[in-house]
Every structure is written in structure tokens, then in C-alpha cells.
Amino acid sequence: MNKLLCAAALGAALFSVPSFADIGITAYAGQTLNQKISTSKGQEHEIVDDTHFAVSVDRHIDGAKYGIYYSVFESELENSPTHKVDSELLLFQSAVKRPVTDNLQTYLGAHLGVNRISTNFVKDDTFFATGLFAGLDYQLGAGFSVGTEVRWVATIVKNTSAVSCDNNPDTADTCSWHFDNESLSQFQASANITYRF
């Protein structure tokens, strides 16, 4: 957690330019959907779909925006609710904006960063994450806007788990948290509110 906050502080330094005009702070709430993941022992786990909360700080320029996105998601394994799985995303993002009407605009972007996965049964692990996002933004006035967004996050998990495993398929070691997938896909659908100053 401390590493993520330090990285966020470093990212905020990107905005330490002479003019802070048109900085946007956005709060998000929504649902995260998760795909199944396989282990090196052939087990399949699915993380329960649940609510996420997020915040982003972005610099808005003509036709684009860029900044930092931080999201928290708390869940558990579907086949074992006592096994908690939390996910913290810290992503650097950039998007292109296009007007639809005077007050409505759409945007499409990409992000790059890390996904820190914490559980109550193995050591925390941090993975590389990337993906795409898109949304609609409606200007309310006085610096406020509301919107909706969908975000795809691909977390690269192949052979990077911190858990040490016995890879012999004939042994009794279940090694329940050593991923065999190339990536874990998560989809976020959010409603958001932005204040720009």
C-alpha cells in the first residue's frame, strides 16, 4: 500500500507545471467482473464479482486528458468465501476526447501500471497491468460533470506469483495460488462524478 501511495505521489509530481488550469478529480463507483483463472495444478478459481471504488486525477488539454487512476476492489474466491482477495490498481492513463453535443463528450483511452493482489492466505503480490477504457461525460456546469465508464484491465500473472510451487502434477501439493493463465481479465463498469478547476 505504501509503495502505491509513493507512486501516486510521484505521479502527482507530473502535474507540478506552472499552470494547474483544468485539472480534474474524478470519483468512481461500480461493479468489477472477473474471469476464471487456472492454477499450475489445473484448478480453476473465480473471484466473486463485487463493487469497486476509484479516484483519478487528470490533466485536461484540448481533445485529450492524462493522469493517474487508483482503484480498490475487495472480494473472495467463489468456491471458498473464507479466502479473501483484494485488488488495488494504480494506473497511468491517457485518453482522447470527442464532443457529441455541446455538453456531452465521449472518450477512449489506454492505461498502464500495476495490480497489487492481497489475500488472507498467501503473501501479497504485485503484477503488471494494462488495458483500455471508454466513457461518456456530461457537463453540468460550475466545473462539475457526471459520466459512465467501462474499463478492461489485463493483469499479467503467468509465472510471476510469489508462491513457491511444486510443479509435479503427480504430487499432492495443490499449490492453489500459482497461476497458469497468461493474464487475469477484469472489467469495470462505473458511474462517476468529476470536478475540474
C-alpha positions, -999 to +999 in steps of 0.1 A: +000+000+000+028+024+009+045+017-024+014+025-043+009+058-024+045+068-031+040+060-068+008+081-067+028+110-051+054+107-079+027+107-105+012+138-089+045+155-094+038+152-132+013+180-126+038+203-110+040+226-140+035+264-139-002+262-146-026+238-129-055+250-150-080+223-160-071+196-135-099+171-130-106+150-099-130+121-106-146+097-081-159+064-094-182+036-080-193+005-099-191-032-105-160-053-112-164-085-133-137-112-132-128-140-154-118-175-142-081-182-135-063-216-137-035-228-114-005-248-124-022-278-108-052-275-131-076-259-105-099-232-116-108-202-094-132-174-099-131-142-080-166-131-070-179-100-089-183-071-065-182-034-060-151-012-066-143+024-057-118+045-075-104+080-079-084+096-107-065+129-111-062+140-147-048+170-167-073+180-193-060+195-225-076+202-259-091+169-271-073+147-245-066+140-209-039+121-190-033+113-153-034+086-126-061+062-117-064+043-083-090+016-077-098-006-047-117-039-051-124-063-022-138-098-029-133-135-023-129-168-042-163-180-054-157-216-044-142-207-010-157-175+006-132-176+035-103-169+011-104-131+006-089-115-025-083-077-027-071-058-057-055-023-058-049-008-092-025+021-098-026+031-135-012+059-156-038+067-182-043+088-213-075+093-234-087+111-265-119+131-261-145+138-288-176+160-285-211+145-291-231+176-283-223+210-265-224+193-231-217+157-239-184+141-249-171+106-253-135+094-247-113+064-254-080+057-238-054+032-226-037+026-192-006+010-179+005+003-143+003-023-116-023-045-098-014-054-062-033-085-052-036-091-015-051-123+001-055-137+036-038-170+026-006-161+007+019-133+005+008-101-013+020-099-049+022-071-075+016-077-112+020-056-143-014-044-157-026-028-189-058-023-208-083+001-223-112+023-211-140+043-227-168+065-214-193+094-217-190+127-198-219+152-194-210+187-183-233+201-156-216+234-152-196+251-124-168+227-131-189+195-124-197+167-148-211+132-144-205+102-166-203+065-171-172+044-180-162+009-189-127-003-183-108-035-192-078-044-171-055-072-181-031-083-153-002-104-164+000-133-139+019-160-158+048-174-137+051-143-115+033-155-084+053-150-052+042-185-041+068-213-044+053-244-060+060-280-067+052-282-104+049-320-104+013-328-114+015-362-096+021-349-061-005-339-035+007-303-034-024-283-046-005-251-050-038-232-051-024-197-060+002-203-087-014-191-119-012-209-152-031-182-172-012-157-192-034-129-177-064-122-155-090-100-172-112-077-151-140-055-164-151-024-145-184-006-152-186+027-133-206+058-127-185+088-119-185+125-110-157+149-119-148+183-106-124+204-129-106+235-118 
